[in-house]
Amino acid sequence: MFTGIIETLGKVEKLEKDGGNLHISVSSGITSELKIDQSVSHNGVCLTVVSIDGDNYTVTAIEETLNKTNLGELKLGDVVNLERAMLLGARLDGHIVQGHVDQTANCTSVDQKDGSWVYTFEYDPELNNITIEKGSITVDGVSLTVVDSQKNRFSVAIIPYTHEHTRFHTYKVGDTVNLEFDVVGKYVSRLLELRD
């Protein structure tokens, strides 16, 4: 379980295919605090640390994860949003994030405002995921508030701190991001679906 508050950025140092799996080696400022078998969110995807070597640690993404997220698009040198699992009893600064990506979306616009940025993302509506105005959404692991909710797209407004300390400063039109929709909204939507 995560909060969507990104701790730091990691850098992809090595990518190794192994059948349908991808071993991803990352360097980060939190590597020394990690341990094997610990869960870490990478662009919103919960992955398990399988080895640690100096400043680098390795996680493995299986084929299903690669098919449903943007991790299969990673290249050497790319940065990833990182968050360790939340501590029980600590403040929940973002919202409840499971680290289970529902689907991907494409960035359709980046608009710089006076001191902030508005990013718009479009996703496939066939999976029946929804956003609501002022509701929560997780984009590449970042807990955000929806400012413009449409049937298959939404926008988020980004403050300078988030822009600088997450992958948002790297996004451009056409980039693919991971989405995790609000867990409460997903349960309500599923319950309504079952009533029909």
N, C-alpha and C positions, 0 to 999 in steps of 0.2 A: 504494500500500500504506500502511496506517495501523496505529495501535496501539490505538485505542479510548480513549486518554487525551485528554480534551477540553482544548484550550488556552484557549478563551475562548468567551463567548457573543456572537453577533452579533444585530443588530436589523434586521428587514425594513423597508426604507425605501420601496421601490417594487416593484410587481408589474405587469408588462406582458405581456398575451397577444399572441402573434404566430402566428397559425394554431394548430397544435397545441402550440406551444412556450410556455413561460413564462419570461420574463426576470425574474430575482430580483435586486434591488439590496439590498445589505447594508452596514451600517456596523459596524465592529469595531475593536478595539484593535490588530489585526494587519494592517489594510489597508495601512499604509505599508510593510510588509515583503513584500507580495505582488507578483507580476508577472503579466502577461498570459500565458495558456497554462499556468498553474500549477494543479495539482489540489488542491482543498480539499474536505474532507468536511463536508457540511451535514446534520445529523441522520442521519449515517451514510451519506449518498449522495455519492459522488465526483462532483464537478462541476468544470468548467474555468472559470477566470477569463477573461472575454472583454473586459472593460473596467474601468478604474479612474478614478475622478473624485473627487479629494480624499480624504475619509474613507470614501467608498463604493466598492464594487466590484460588478460584475454577473457573474452566472453564468446559464446557460440550461439549463432542464430540458425535455427533449423529452417528447412525449405518452406514450411507453412508461414513462418514469420517473414521470411524474405519475400514471399508472394503477396503478403498483406500489408507490408510496410515499405518505407523508403530505404531500409537498411541495405537492400541489395544494390542500391545505386551508389553506395559509398565508394570513395576513391582515396588513395593515400593522400594524407595531408588535410582531408576534410575535418571540420570541427563538428562535434556532437554535443548536445545538451546533456548534462549529467545531473542526476539526483539520487542520493542514497535513500533507502526506505525510511519512512518517517518513524520517529520514536514515539511509542505509546506514552501518553501523558504530556506530550509537547503541544505547543500551539499549532493549530491547523491554519496556516497563513493563506494557503490557496484554497483548494477544494479537494474532496476525496477523489483521488486518481488511482486506478488499479494497475496501470502499466500495460493494459490490454488494448491495443489499437483496434478501433472499429473499422476504419477504412482510411484511404489516403485522399488528399485533395490537391488541387493545383492552385498556385498563386496567380490571380488574374489581374491584380493591380497593387501598386505600392504608391501611396500618395503622401508626400511630406507636407505636414502642416506647420504651423508656427510653433515649433518646439516638440512636436510629436509626429507619429506616422500612423496612417490607416492602411492596413493590409486587408485585401479581399481574397477569399478562397472559395473555390467552386468544387463540389463533390457530387458523386453519382447518387441521385435520389432513389434509385431502385432498391437500396438497402434499407430504406425507411428510417434512416437516422434523421433527427430533427434538432434544430437549435431554437432558442427563444430569446427575444429581446431582453437584454440584461441577465441572461442565463450564463452558465459556465461552459467553457469549451477548453479542451487541451490541444494545443498545436505543438507538435514535436516535443511534448512533455511540459510545455509552459501553460500554467493555469491562467486563463484569460476570461474577460467578460465580452459577450457578444454585443455589438453596437448596431448591427443592421442584419436582422434575420430574414432570409428569403427561403423559398422552398428547397433550393439546392446550393445555396451559397450564404455566406455571412462575412461580416467584417469585424475586425478588432482594432482598437486604438492602442498604440504602444508608446509608453513613456520612454524618455532617454535612457534611464537605467536599464530597463529590459532590452532596449534596442542594442545597447553596448555589451551587456553581459550574457546574452543568449545568441542563438544562430540568426535571430531576426535581422541583424545588420548584414547578413550574407544573402538574404532572400532577394530573388528577382522574379519577374513575371515568367511563368512556366515551371517554376520549381515545384517539386512534389513534397508535401508535408504529411506527417502522420496525424490523424485525428482520433481523440477519444472523447466521445460525447458524455455529457453529465450522467452519472450512474443512476441518479434518482429519476431523471427524465427517461432513461432507457426502460426502467421498470414500469413507470406509468404508461409509456407507449405500448409496452408488451401486454400489460393488463387490459388496456383498451382494445388491443388487437384480438385478444382471446375472448372478449365479450361479444365480438361481432359474429 
